[in-house]
Amino acid sequence: MNYHKKANITLTAVFIFFLGAALLEHLSPNNFGIRLIYFVSEAALVGGIADWFAVTAIFKKPLGWGYHTALIPRNREKVIEAVATIVQTKLLHMDVIRQKIERIPLIDGLFRYVEGEGGSKYLTNLVLTYIRRYADKQEPSQLAERLAEFLRKTAKTWYLAPKVQIISGWALTNGYIDEGLDLLAEKLWDKAAEEETRLIILRYLEEVKEEKVSNGGSILRTLMGFMEMSDGLNLDEAADALQVELLLTMRRFRNPLDPLRVSLRDAVIEGIAKLDSNIKFVVQAERWKQDLLTEELFEEFLETVLRSILNMAAPPLASTEPNVFYRTVHTFVEKYWVSLQANAAFREQINLFLVDTLCQVIQNEHNMIGCMVRETLTAYTDQNLNQFIEEKAGNDLQWIRINGSMIGGVIGLILFLFLDFVYTPYIWPVLINFIR
């Protein structure tokens, strides 16, 4: 049973009680108890009817009485504006909203979601999706043209020598110099083992022989001819021997402790340390930079590189093994994802950034709260608006009616006692004598 029905039942009960008391009072007008009950029930009925009228007047015209009644329908615009203002400026003020949002661990929820979707693999696929969408909309020739124009405009502020030194120092610190020397040793070994290398050595020996013979006298030419006839000077065997010696040298070069390799490594390190003070290198690097940027083939080179990158970023035609581009992106994503999970301070910064961004979005659209409330309430009919407000405050309003009957009865009891025991025996005779 709702409070509206309770209030109606209370008023009905008071009215029936009043009718019974009025009947008794008519039959026994001088009975103290009956007069007391009649007076109290009358006061309770008046209080209940008055409060019923007041509460009903808020929503409609009670008994057709139109003077200052139906307050909500007559003032619907003011009511709607008041409700919208209260909701926007008080209940959902930006300070209140921010306090609520700051209590939410956004970054923890984000991390749990990403881990649930697959962690670094999910992030890699997400990054690749955006890259592929961007790549599908790009034309390599136009990108190359814009990139070349940008590089030419900003190249004046680039000084390659310090950059080369920094990159070289980074490569040395991370062991890439040694890896480069290992790669160089492998390539040199492969090159030295080729038949072409032996032929080059043989041609070089033949050139040296011809030079010595042409510059020497007749005796030397005679001796050289004699040695060739007697197989004492065989250039093929000499070329084979030199190639074998070269291969042995390259094998030793693979050893990090080989004196030749140590000497070369020290020379590289020393050269890196002196790059910034090597005027010749600085000038040559700047000249190389300018020549590269003004080269007509520069844009074609950029277009080729960009086209290769865009092709690698394109989605595979079928489900195959991850390509080089995927593995490269996944390596970086996985590295930074693990680092981010372990960095509590950085996570706090990200959470603060998310809170600030979300609050900024809400701040920009904060007026929409009042607008939505106004639009919603404006669409209500008078009956719906009354029902909406009554659902929110109806119980308290009906309690006003119930309390009206109760308080009316109490006030009636006090007035009856006052009239019978104070006013009639003491105050009324004084007033009569004063009037007379």
VEXDOLO-305436 format. One line per 5 residues: number of its first residue (from 1); their letters; for each residue z, x, y of N, C-alpha, C. Coordinates in steps of 0.02 Angstrom, whole numbers, plus 50000, padded with zeros to 5 digits. Example, Ala and Ser with C-alpha at 12.3 -4.5 7.8 and 13.67 -1.06 7.14 Angstrom:
! VEXDOLO-305436
1> AS> 50390,50660,49716,50390,50615,49775,50390,50660,49835; 50354,50642,49888,50357,50684,49947,50394,50645,50002
END
This chain:
! VEXDOLO-305436
1> MNYHK> 50000,50043,49940,50000,50000,50000,50000,50044,50062; 49953,50031,50109,49951,50072,50169,50000,50045,50221; 50007,50086,50274,50057,50069,50324,50036,50008,50366; 49972,49995,50371,49950,49936,50407,49975,49872,50373; 49969,49870,50308,49994,49813,50271,50071,49808,50275
6> KANIT> 50104,49866,50272,50177,49866,50278,50199,49838,50345; 50163,49858,50398,50181,49833,50465,50170,49758,50469; 50115,49733,50440,50101,49661,50440,50154,49623,50401; 50173,49650,50343,50224,49617,50302,50291,49616,50339; 50306,49671,50372,50369,49674,50410,50370,49621,50465
11> LTAVF> 50314,49617,50503,50312,49567,50557,50315,49496,50528; 50281,49484,50472,50283,49418,50441,50354,49401,50417; 50387,49450,50388,50456,49439,50364,50502,49423,50422; 50494,49459,50477,50536,49447,50536,50523,49376,50563; 50459,49355,50563,50442,49289,50588,50473,49234,50544
16> IFFLG> 50468,49242,50478,50498,49193,50432,50574,49192,50441; 50604,49251,50448,50677,49255,50459,50696,49219,50524; 50654,49227,50574,50668,49194,50638,50664,49119,50631; 50615,49094,50594,50609,49022,50584,50671,48994,50549; 50694,49029,50499,50754,49007,50464,50815,49008,50508
21> AALLE> 50821,49061,50549,50878,49066,50594,50875,49012,50647; 50813,48997,50671,50807,48945,50722,50827,48877,50695; 50809,48863,50632,50829,48800,50600,50904,48795,50594; 50936,48848,50571,51008,48849,50565,51043,48842,50632; 51015,48875,50682,51045,48872,50749,51040,48801,50778
26> HLSPN> 50985,48766,50761,50977,48697,50783,51028,48651,50750; 51043,48665,50686,51091,48624,50650,51163,48641,50668; 51176,48704,50681,51245,48726,50698,51242,48770,50759; 51234,48741,50818,51224,48782,50878,51286,48821,50899; 51344,48801,50877,51406,48834,50900,51433,48885,50850
31> NFGIR> 51398,48895,50796,51422,48943,50745,51404,49014,50768; 51456,49056,50772,51447,49124,50798,51398,49164,50756; 51406,49161,50691,51363,49201,50647,51290,49179,50650; 51280,49112,50652,51211,49088,50655,51180,49106,50721; 51219,49099,50776,51191,49119,50841,51173,49193,50843
36> LIYFV> 51215,49235,50811,51202,49307,50809,51137,49321,50772; 51129,49289,50713,51068,49300,50673,51007,49275,50711; 51013,49219,50744,50957,49191,50781,50936,49236,50838; 50985,49261,50875,50970,49305,50932,50938,49370,50910; 50965,49400,50857,50939,49465,50832,50869,49456,50804
41> SEAAL> 50857,49402,50766,50790,49391,50738,50739,49377,50793; 50761,49342,50846,50717,49329,50902,50697,49394,50937; 50745,49437,50948,50731,49502,50980,50686,49545,50936; 50698,49544,50870,50656,49584,50824,50585,49558,50824; 50578,49491,50826,50510,49462,50827,50474,49479,50892
46> VGGIA> 50509,49477,50947,50477,49495,51011,50457,49568,51011; 50501,49612,50987,50484,49683,50984,50424,49696,50939; 50422,49663,50881,50366,49673,50835,50300,49648,50863; 50302,49588,50896,50241,49561,50925,50217,49605,50983; 50264,49629,51023,50245,49671,51080,50211,49736,51057
51> DWFAV> 50240,49766,51006,50210,49828,50981,50145,49815,50944; 50141,49758,50909,50077,49740,50878,50023,49733,50931; 50041,49700,50987,49992,49692,51040,49972,49760,51069; 50021,49804,51079,50006,49869,51109,49962,49912,51063; 49978,49912,50999,49938,49953,50952,49869,49924,50943
56> TAIFK> 49864,49859,50938,49799,49827,50930,49756,49837,50991; 49787,49838,51051,49749,49846,51113,49715,49913,51118; 49738,49961,51079,49705,50027,51079,49634,50021,51050; 49625,49978,51000,49562,49976,50964,49518,49915,50983; 49550,49859,50999,49511,49799,51013,49552,49752,51059
61> KPLGW> 49525,49693,51071,49558,49644,51114,49602,49598,51072; 49668,49605,51075,49711,49560,51036,49712,49490,51066; 49701,49441,51024,49701,49370,51044,49651,49357,51100; 49598,49399,51104,49547,49390,51155,49568,49413,51224; 49625,49444,51230,49650,49468,51295,49611,49531,51315
66> GYHTA> 49575,49527,51372,49530,49581,51390,49554,49627,51445; 49615,49615,51471,49639,49656,51526,49673,49718,51499; 49641,49776,51510,49667,49841,51487,49679,49841,51412; 49632,49815,51375,49634,49818,51302,49569,49850,51277; 49563,49858,51210,49505,49892,51180,49493,49960,51215
71> LIPRN> 49547,49999,51219,49545,50061,51258,49494,50111,51231; 49492,50120,51165,49446,50170,51137,49373,50150,51146; 49353,50088,51129,49283,50070,51142,49263,50073,51215; 49308,50053,51261,49291,50055,51332,49288,50126,51359; 49324,50171,51328,49326,50241,51351,49298,50289,51299
76> REKVI> 49249,50267,51260,49223,50307,51205,49197,50374,51229; 49163,50377,51287,49136,50441,51311,49193,50489,51326; 49245,50464,51358,49303,50508,51374,49337,50530,51309; 49344,50484,51262,49377,50501,51198,49337,50554,51161; 49271,50544,51157,49228,50592,51122,49231,50660,51155
81> EAVAT> 49228,50662,51222,49230,50725,51258,49298,50759,51248; 49351,50720,51248,49418,50748,51238,49426,50778,51169; 49402,50741,51118,49406,50766,51049,49365,50830,51041; 49304,50830,51068,49261,50889,51063,49291,50949,51098; 49321,50938,51157,49352,50993,51194,49412,51021,51158
86> IVQTK> 49453,50977,51130,49512,51000,51094,49492,51041,51033; 49442,51016,50995,49421,51052,50935,49393,51121,50954; 49351,51123,51007,49317,51186,51025,49364,51235,51058; 49407,51213,51103,49448,51259,51144,49517,51271,51116; 49542,51225,51074,49610,51232,51049,49611,51246,50974
91> LLHMD> 49586,51197,50936,49590,51204,50863,49547,51260,50837; 49485,51269,50865,49439,51320,50841,49422,51369,50898; 49473,51391,50933,49463,51442,50985,49444,51508,50953; 49407,51551,50989,49383,51613,50960,49439,51658,50937; 49496,51658,50973,49552,51700,50951,49579,51676,50884
96> VIRQK> 49582,51610,50875,49606,51583,50812,49556,51599,50756; 49492,51591,50771,49441,51606,50721,49443,51679,50700; 49449,51724,50749,49450,51796,50733,49511,51814,50691; 49569,51785,50707,49629,51798,50667,49619,51776,50595; 49586,51719,50585,49574,51695,50517,49524,51741,50481
101> IERIP> 49472,51763,50517,49421,51805,50485,49450,51874,50468; 49493,51901,50512,49522,51967,50499,49566,51968,50437; 49591,51911,50416,49632,51908,50355,49589,51909,50292; 49525,51899,50301,49480,51897,50242,49455,51968,50228; 49466,51997,50168,49440,52064,50151,49365,52060,50137
106> LIDGL> 49325,52059,50189,49253,52051,50181,49222,52107,50140; 49243,52169,50154,49213,52227,50120,49229,52225,50046; 49291,52204,50027,49309,52200,49957,49267,52147,49921; 49259,52090,49953,49216,52039,49924,49144,52061,49917; 49120,52098,49967,49052,52124,49964,49044,52174,49907
111> FRYVE> 49094,52218,49899,49091,52268,49845,49092,52234,49776; 49135,52183,49769,49139,52149,49704,49073,52114,49689; 49043,52085,49740,48979,52051,49729,48925,52101,49707; 48922,52158,49742,48870,52208,49726,48881,52235,49656; 48944,52250,49638,48959,52275,49571,48942,52223,49518
116> GEGGS> 48955,52160,49534,48938,52107,49486,48864,52100,49475; 48824,52118,49526,48751,52113,49521,48719,52175,49491; 48758,52228,49480,48729,52288,49451,48742,52352,49489; 48780,52350,49544,48799,52411,49579,48740,52445,49613; 48734,52510,49600,48682,52550,49633,48611,52528,49614
121> KYLTN> 48602,52504,49553,48536,52480,49533,48516,52418,49574; 48564,52374,49585,48550,52315,49626,48532,52335,49697; 48570,52383,49725,48555,52406,49794,48487,52440,49797; 48471,52479,49745,48406,52513,49744,48349,52462,49743; 48356,52412,49701,48304,52360,49699,48299,52322,49764
126> LVLTY> 48357,52312,49797,48357,52278,49861,48322,52319,49915; 48338,52385,49916,48305,52429,49964,48230,52433,49952; 48212,52439,49889,48141,52443,49872,48104,52379,49889; 48139,52322,49882,48107,52258,49900,48089,52256,49973; 48135,52279,50016,48120,52280,50088,48066,52331,50105
131> IRRYA> 48069,52389,50071,48018,52440,50083,47949,52414,50063; 47946,52380,50006,47882,52354,49982,47855,52298,50026; 47900,52256,50051,47878,52204,50098,47849,52236,50161; 47882,52288,50184,47857,52322,50244,47791,52358,50229; 47788,52389,50170,47727,52426,50151,47667,52380,50144
136> DKQEP> 47679,52319,50119,47623,52272,50110,47591,52252,50176; 47630,52256,50230,47605,52234,50295,47575,52291,50336; 47577,52352,50310,47557,52410,50349,47488,52435,50328; 47453,52462,50377,47389,52495,50365,47398,52570,50376; 47386,52612,50326,47400,52683,50332,47367,52716,50392
141> SQLAE> 47305,52698,50408,47270,52729,50464,47305,52714,50530; 47328,52652,50539,47363,52634,50600,47431,52668,50604; 47466,52670,50548,47530,52706,50548,47521,52780,50563; 47470,52811,50534,47457,52881,50546,47440,52894,50619; 47402,52849,50650,47384,52857,50720,47447,52852,50765
146> RLAEF> 47489,52802,50752,47550,52795,50793,47597,52853,50781; 47604,52875,50719,47649,52931,50703,47624,52995,50736; 47559,53008,50733,47531,53068,50764,47542,53067,50840; 47532,53009,50871,47543,53003,50943,47616,53016,50961; 47662,52989,50920,47733,53000,50932,47751,53074,50924
151> LRKTA> 47725,53106,50872,47741,53177,50860,47714,53220,50917; 47655,53205,50941,47626,53246,50995,47665,53238,51061; 47691,53178,51072,47729,53167,51134,47797,53202,51132; 47828,53201,51075,47897,53227,51070,47899,53300,51045; 47841,53328,51028,47841,53396,50999,47862,53449,51049
156> KTWYL> 47857,53434,51114,47875,53485,51164,47949,53502,51162; 47990,53456,51139,48062,53468,51136,48084,53496,51069; 48037,53507,51025,48054,53534,50959,48044,53610,50959; 48095,53645,50939,48091,53717,50930,48101,53732,50856; 48047,53756,50826,48046,53761,50753,48090,53817,50727
161> APKVQ> 48095,53872,50765,48132,53930,50739,48203,53913,50721; 48243,53880,50766,48311,53862,50745,48312,53814,50686; 48264,53767,50685,48262,53720,50629,48247,53755,50563; 48200,53801,50566,48184,53839,50506,48245,53879,50482; 48281,53908,50531,48341,53946,50513,48394,53902,50482
166> IISGW> 48404,53842,50512,48454,53795,50485,48435,53773,50414; 48371,53755,50405,48349,53733,50339,48354,53790,50288; 48337,53850,50310,48342,53907,50265,48414,53922,50246; 48459,53916,50296,48530,53926,50281,48557,53874,50234; 48535,53811,50244,48555,53758,50198,48529,53771,50128
171> ALTNG> 48467,53793,50122,48438,53808,50057,48475,53865,50023; 48495,53915,50063,48532,53972,50035,48600,53950,50010; 48635,53907,50050,48702,53884,50031,48701,53842,49968; 48649,53802,49959,48645,53758,49902,48609,53788,49843; 48593,53853,49847,48563,53887,49790,48489,53877,49782
176> YIDEG> 48455,53848,49833,48384,53835,49827,48343,53899,49834; 48371,53950,49868,48336,54015,49873,48328,54045,49804; 48383,54045,49765,48380,54072,49697,48333,54031,49653; 48334,53964,49662,48288,53923,49624,48216,53939,49643; 48206,53952,49707,48138,53971,49729,48116,54037,49700
181> LDLLA> 48162,54085,49695,48145,54150,49665,48130,54141,49590; 48169,54097,49557,48155,54083,49486,48085,54054,49478; 48069,54007,49521,48003,53976,49519,47948,54027,49534; 47962,54071,49583,47914,54123,49599,47902,54170,49540; 47957,54187,49505,47951,54231,49446,47909,54198,49392
186> EKLWD> 47919,54133,49380,47880,54097,49330,47806,54096,49349; 47793,54081,49412,47723,54078,49434,47690,54146,49430; 47727,54198,49451,47699,54266,49448,47686,54287,49375; 47731,54268,49330,47721,54285,49259,47658,54250,49233; 47651,54185,49249,47592,54148,49227,47529,54179,49255
191> KAAEE> 47532,54198,49318,47473,54227,49349,47456,54296,49320; 47509,54336,49307,47497,54403,49280,47470,54400,49209; 47486,54347,49172,47464,54342,49102,47392,54317,49096; 47362,54295,49151,47294,54269,49147,47243,54325,49137; 47187,54309,49105,47133,54356,49096,47103,54376,49163
196> ETRLI> 47102,54332,49209,47074,54347,49275,47112,54404,49308; 47178,54406,49297,47218,54461,49326,47197,54528,49297; 47186,54529,49231,47164,54592,49200,47096,54613,49228; 47052,54565,49238,46986,54581,49266,46992,54608,49337; 47038,54580,49375,47049,54604,49444,47074,54676,49442
201> ILRYL> 47122,54690,49396,47147,54759,49390,47090,54806,49370; 47048,54783,49324,46992,54825,49301,46944,54839,49358; 46928,54787,49397,46882,54799,49454,46913,54847,49504; 46977,54842,49515,47011,54886,49562,47008,54958,49537; 47019,54969,49472,47014,55036,49444,46943,55064,49451
206> EEVKE> 46895,55020,49439,46825,55043,49445,46809,55062,49517; 46835,55023,49565,46824,55040,49636,46857,55107,49653; 46917,55117,49628,46951,55181,49641,46911,55239,49611; 46884,55228,49549,46845,55282,49516,46783,55297,49556; 46748,55244,49578,46687,55256,49616,46702,55292,49681
211> EKVSN> 46757,55273,49713,46774,55306,49776,46790,55380,49765; 46828,55394,49712,46844,55464,49699,46782,55504,49681; 46738,55474,49640,46679,55510,49618,46633,55523,49678; 46624,55471,49721,46579,55480,49778,46606,55529,49829; 46672,55533,49835,46701,55579,49884,46712,55649,49855
216> GGSIL> 46709,55655,49788,46721,55720,49757,46656,55761,49751; 46663,55820,49727,46606,55865,49720,46570,55854,49653; 46521,55897,49641,46482,55892,49579,46525,55908,49519; 46574,55952,49528,46618,55970,49471,46658,55910,49450; 46684,55872,49500,46724,55813,49483,46681,55761,49448
221> RTLMG> 46620,55751,49472,46577,55702,49440,46560,55722,49368; 46551,55789,49359,46536,55813,49291,46595,55801,49245; 46657,55816,49270,46716,55806,49229,46727,55732,49212; 46716,55689,49262,46724,55617,49250,46674,55592,49198; 46613,55617,49202,46563,55597,49152,46581,55622,49083
226> FMEMS> 46607,55683,49081,46627,55711,49016,46685,55671,48987; 46733,55650,49028,46790,55612,49003,46769,55543,48979; 46722,55512,49013,46698,55448,48991,46661,55453,48925; 46621,55507,48916,46584,55516,48854,46631,55529,48796; 46685,55564,48811,46732,55580,48757,46787,55527,48750
231> DGLNL> 46780,55472,48786,46829,55417,48785,46898,55440,48808; 46898,55493,48851,46962,55515,48878,46983,55473,48937; 46936,55438,48969,46951,55393,49025,46922,55324,49009; 46965,55278,48983,46945,55210,48965,46978,55162,49013; 46938,55135,49059,46966,55091,49111,46991,55024,49081
236> DEAAD> 46960,55000,49027,46983,54938,48996,47054,54946,48969; 47065,55004,48935,47133,55015,48909,47183,55024,48966; 47160,55058,49020,47205,55067,49078,47222,54999,49109; 47173,54954,49114,47186,54888,49142,47234,54849,49098; 47226,54855,49031,47272,54822,48985,47343,54848,48994
241> ALQVE> 47348,54914,49000,47415,54945,49007,47448,54923,49072; 47409,54922,49126,47437,54901,49190,47458,54827,49188; 47419,54786,49153,47438,54715,49149,47502,54707,49109; 47510,54746,49055,47571,54743,49016,47631,54765,49058; 47621,54819,49096,47674,54843,49140,47693,54791,49192
246> LLLTM> 47642,54757,49217,47654,54704,49267,47694,54647,49236; 47678,54628,49174,47714,54575,49140,47787,54595,49127; 47797,54659,49108,47866,54682,49098,47906,54680,49163; 47872,54696,49219,47906,54694,49284,47924,54621,49302; 47878,54575,49288,47893,54504,49302,47949,54478,49258
251> RRFRN> 47952,54502,49196,48006,54482,49152,48074,54505,49179; 48075,54567,49203,48137,54593,49232,48154,54554,49297; 48103,54532,49332,48113,54496,49395,48148,54429,49384; 48142,54403,49322,48176,54340,49308,48252,54348,49307; 48275,54406,49295,48347,54420,49292,48375,54422,49364
256> PLDPL> 48426,54380,49381,48453,54380,49449,48482,54446,49470; 48500,54490,49421,48530,54555,49437,48479,54611,49440; 48415,54595,49430,48363,54646,49434,48361,54676,49504; 48358,54743,49510,48358,54775,49577,48302,54751,49622; 48242,54739,49594,48187,54715,49635,48202,54645,49662
261> RVSLR> 48230,54603,49620,48246,54535,49642,48303,54536,49692; 48355,54576,49678,48411,54581,49725,48387,54606,49793; 48342,54655,49792,48315,54682,49854,48275,54629,49892; 48235,54590,49855,48196,54537,49887,48241,54483,49916; 48293,54465,49878,48340,54413,49901,48376,54436,49964
266> DAVIE> 48399,54499,49965,48433,54525,50024,48386,54526,50084; 48322,54542,50071,48274,54544,50126,48263,54474,50154; 48262,54423,50110,48254,54354,50133,48314,54332,50174; 48375,54348,50150,48436,54330,50186,48438,54364,50254; 48420,54428,50255,48420,54465,50318,48368,54437,50366
271> GIAKL> 48311,54417,50339,48259,54388,50382,48281,54321,50410; 48316,54281,50370,48341,54216,50395,48391,54226,50451; 48436,54275,50443,48487,54288,50494,48456,54310,50560; 48398,54340,50558,48367,54367,50619,48311,54323,50647; 48303,54263,50619,48248,54221,50641,48254,54202,50715
276> DSNIK> 48317,54184,50737,48324,54162,50806,48313,54217,50857; 48321,54279,50836,48311,54336,50882,48243,54369,50873; 48203,54344,50827,48137,54372,50814,48087,54337,50860; 48073,54370,50917,48029,54339,50967,47960,54326,50938; 47936,54373,50898,47870,54365,50869,47866,54303,50825
281> FVVQA> 47919,54292,50784,47920,54233,50741,47924,54170,50782; 47967,54170,50835,47974,54111,50878,47908,54092,50909; 47873,54142,50937,47809,54129,50969,47758,54104,50917; 47758,54136,50859,47710,54117,50807,47724,54046,50782; 47789,54028,50776,47807,53961,50753,47785,53908,50803
286> ERWKQ> 47794,53922,50868,47773,53874,50919,47697,53868,50920; 47663,53924,50911,47590,53923,50910,47565,53884,50849; 47598,53894,50793,47579,53857,50733,47590,53782,50742; 47646,53765,50776,47661,53694,50789,47606,53662,50832; 47587,53697,50886,47535,53670,50930,47468,53665,50895
291> DLLTE> 47452,53716,50856,47387,53714,50820,47386,53657,50770; 47443,53645,50737,47445,53592,50687,47438,53524,50720; 47472,53513,50777,47471,53448,50809,47404,53433,50841; 47369,53484,50864,47304,53473,50896,47246,53474,50846; 47261,53489,50784,47208,53491,50734,47180,53421,50722
296> ELFEE> 47115,53416,50717,47083,53351,50706,47101,53322,50638; 47115,53365,50591,47132,53340,50524,47205,53319,50518; 47243,53326,50574,47315,53310,50571,47326,53236,50554; 47288,53191,50588,47296,53120,50574,47272,53103,50503; 47220,53136,50480,47197,53124,50412,47249,53145,50361
301> FLETV> 47282,53201,50376,47336,53225,50332,47393,53174,50330; 47413,53150,50390,47467,53100,50392,47447,53036,50356; 47384,53016,50364,47361,52955,50331,47364,52964,50255; 47345,53022,50231,47347,53035,50159,47418,53032,50133; 47465,53063,50170,47535,53064,50150,47563,52993,50150
306> LRSIL> 47549,52956,50205,47576,52888,50210,47546,52842,50157; 47482,52852,50143,47451,52810,50091,47484,52824,50023; 47499,52887,50009,47532,52904,49946,47602,52873,49943; 47637,52876,49999,47705,52847,50001,47702,52771,49991; 47655,52739,50026,47649,52666,50019,47628,52646,49949
311> NMAAP> 47585,52687,49918,47565,52672,49849,47624,52678,49801; 47665,52729,49813,47724,52737,49771,47774,52681,49782; 47777,52655,49845,47823,52601,49859,47799,52534,49834; 47734,52529,49818,47707,52466,49794,47738,52447,49727; 47748,52383,49714,47778,52363,49650,47732,52378,49591
316> PLAST> 47761,52398,49534,47719,52414,49475,47684,52352,49449; 47625,52362,49420,47587,52306,49393,47620,52278,49330; 47655,52317,49293,47688,52295,49232,47755,52329,49227; 47797,52304,49182,47863,52333,49172,47857,52399,49135; 47864,52452,49173,47859,52519,49144,47920,52560,49165
321> EPNVF> 47918,52624,49147,47972,52668,49167,47973,52676,49243; 48033,52685,49274,48037,52694,49346,47995,52754,49369; 47958,52744,49425,47917,52799,49450,47959,52848,49490; 47925,52898,49518,47960,52951,49555,47994,52922,49617; 47959,52877,49650,47987,52848,49711,48052,52810,49696
326> YRTVH> 48052,52771,49642,48112,52734,49623,48169,52781,49607; 48154,52833,49568,48207,52881,49549,48235,52917,49610; 48191,52933,49658,48214,52967,49719,48260,52922,49759; 48239,52859,49770,48280,52813,49808,48345,52798,49772; 48342,52789,49707,48403,52774,49668,48452,52831,49671
331> TFVEK> 48428,52892,49671,48473,52950,49675,48514,52949,49739; 48480,52937,49795,48515,52935,49859,48561,52874,49863; 48538,52817,49840,48580,52756,49844,48642,52764,49801; 48634,52790,49740,48692,52798,49696,48742,52848,49725; 48717,52902,49755,48761,52952,49784,48803,52922,49840
336> YWVSL> 48771,52886,49886,48808,52858,49943,48849,52797,49923; 48829,52762,49871,48869,52705,49848,48935,52729,49819; 48934,52781,49779,48996,52810,49751,49039,52839,49806; 49007,52873,49854,49045,52902,49909,49078,52848,49951; 49042,52793,49962,49069,52739,50003,49129,52706,49969
341> QANAA> 49126,52698,49904,49181,52667,49868,49245,52709,49871; 49237,52774,49874,49295,52819,49875,49321,52832,49945; 49284,52813,49997,49303,52827,50066,49336,52766,50097; 49404,52764,50095,49441,52705,50119,49432,52696,50195; 49432,52751,50232,49426,52747,50305,49358,52718,50325
346> FREQI> 49306,52741,50290,49239,52716,50306,49232,52642,50287; 49263,52623,50232,49262,52553,50211,49296,52509,50263; 49351,52534,50292,49385,52497,50344,49341,52489,50406; 49304,52542,50422,49257,52538,50479,49203,52486,50466; 49177,52485,50404,49126,52436,50387,49154,52365,50391
351> NLFLV> 49216,52356,50366,49247,52290,50369,49256,52267,50441; 49277,52314,50485,49285,52298,50556,49217,52281,50587; 49166,52317,50566,49098,52303,50591,49076,52233,50569; 49090,52215,50507,49071,52148,50482,49109,52094,50520; 49174,52106,50533,49213,52057,50570,49186,52049,50641
356> DTLCQ> 49172,52107,50674,49145,52104,50742,49078,52068,50744; 49035,52084,50696,48969,52052,50694,48974,51977,50683; 49016,51958,50635,49024,51887,50620,49054,51849,50680; 49104,51880,50712,49135,51848,50770,49086,51844,50828; 49043,51896,50835,48994,51895,50889,48943,51838,50878
361> VIQNE> 48923,51829,50815,48877,51774,50800,48910,51707,50815; 48973,51700,50795,49009,51637,50808,49019,51627,50883; 49034,51683,50919,49043,51678,50991,48979,51655,51026; 48923,51681,51003,48859,51661,51034,48843,51588,51022; 48866,51561,50966,48852,51491,50949,48915,51448,50951
366> HNMIG> 48968,51472,50987,49031,51436,50987,49025,51367,51018; 48981,51360,51068,48972,51295,51100,48944,51243,51050; 48914,51267,50996,48887,51221,50947,48942,51179,50914; 49004,51206,50913,49059,51168,50883,49070,51103,50921; 49076,51109,50989,49085,51049,51029,49024,51003,51026
371> CMVRE> 48964,51033,51024,48903,50993,51021,48901,50953,50956; 48919,50985,50900,48918,50949,50836,48969,50893,50835; 49029,50905,50864,49079,50852,50866,49053,50794,50909; 49024,50810,50967,48998,50757,51012,48942,50718,50977; 48895,50754,50946,48840,50719,50914,48864,50675,50856
376> TLTAY> 48913,50700,50819,48939,50661,50763,48974,50597,50786; 49018,50605,50837,49055,50547,50861,49011,50499,50900; 48961,50525,50935,48916,50481,50973,48877,50435,50927; 48861,50460,50867,48824,50420,50819,48867,50363,50789; 48933,50366,50800,48977,50314,50773,48971,50250,50815
381> TDQNL> 48975,50193,50782,48982,50130,50817,49055,50123,50840; 49068,50072,50882,49138,50063,50905,49184,50051,50846; 49161,50014,50797,49202,50001,50739,49215,50065,50699; 49162,50105,50690,49170,50168,50653,49215,50217,50690; 49209,50218,50758,49251,50262,50797,49324,50241,50792
386> NQFIE> 49337,50175,50795,49405,50150,50786,49432,50169,50718; 49390,50161,50667,49412,50178,50599,49426,50252,50592; 49383,50295,50624,49393,50367,50621,49460,50387,50650; 49476,50359,50709,49540,50377,50741,49599,50347,50704; 49589,50287,50679,49644,50255,50643,49660,50291,50578
391> EKAGN> 49608,50321,50546,49621,50360,50485,49662,50422,50501; 49654,50449,50561,49691,50510,50579,49761,50495,50604; 49769,50441,50643,49834,50427,50673,49859,50357,50657; 49825,50322,50612,49843,50252,50597,49913,50243,50570; 49935,50288,50527,50002,50281,50498,50056,50283,50551
396> DLQWI> 50050,50330,50597,50100,50335,50651,50098,50274,50696; 50038,50247,50708,50033,50188,50750,50065,50127,50716; 50055,50120,50652,50085,50064,50616,50161,50071,50612; 50185,50133,50610,50257,50143,50612,50286,50122,50678; 50245,50126,50731,50268,50102,50796,50283,50027,50792
401> RINGS> 50239,49990,50758,50250,49919,50749,50313,49904,50709; 50322,49941,50654,50382,49931,50612,50445,49948,50652; 50442,50005,50687,50500,50024,50728,50513,49974,50783; 50458,49943,50809,50468,49893,50862,50511,49836,50840; 50500,49811,50779,50541,49757,50753,50613,49780,50742
406> MIGGV> 50620,49841,50714,50687,49866,50700,50726,49878,50765; 50694,49911,50812,50729,49926,50874,50742,49861,50913; 50694,49815,50910,50705,49750,50943,50766,49715,50915; 50775,49716,50848,50833,49685,50818,50898,49719,50840; 50898,49786,50843,50958,49822,50864,50974,49806,50936
411> IGLIL> 50923,49807,50980,50935,49791,51050,50959,49719,51057; 50931,49673,51016,50955,49604,51018,51028,49598,50998; 51049,49635,50947,51119,49635,50926,51164,49659,50982; 51144,49713,51015,51184,49741,51069,51188,49691,51128; 51132,49660,51145,51132,49611,51199,51175,49550,51183
416> FLFLD> 51171,49526,51120,51211,49468,51100,51286,49483,51107; 51306,49540,51081,51377,49559,51085,51398,49568,51159; 51354,49597,51198,51369,49607,51268,51377,49539,51304; 51332,49492,51290,51335,49427,51323,51397,49387,51302; 51412,49389,51236,51468,49349,51211,51536,49378,51227
421> FVYTP> 51542,49444,51226,51608,49476,51232,51620,49509,51299; 51569,49517,51340,51578,49550,51404,51554,49506,51461; 51492,49485,51457,51461,49450,51513,51492,49380,51523; 51493,49340,51468,51517,49271,51475,51591,49267,51495; 51637,49305,51462,51708,49297,51480,51729,49335,51545
426> YIWPV> 51694,49385,51564,51718,49426,51620,51670,49427,51680; 51606,49440,51667,51559,49448,51723,51537,49381,51750; 51524,49332,51709,51498,49267,51731,51549,49231,51777; 51614,49227,51761,51661,49194,51807,51663,49228,51876; 51660,49294,51876,51661,49330,51939,51600,49312,51981
431> LINFI> 51542,49309,51949,51480,49292,51986,51482,49221,52012; 51510,49174,51972,51514,49104,51993,51559,49098,52055; 51617,49132,52052,51663,49130,52109,51632,49162,52171; 51595,49215,52161,51563,49249,52217,51510,49204,52248; 51471,49170,52205,51418,49125,52229,51450,49066,52267
436> R> 51504,49037,52239,51536,48981,52271,51567,49002,52337
END
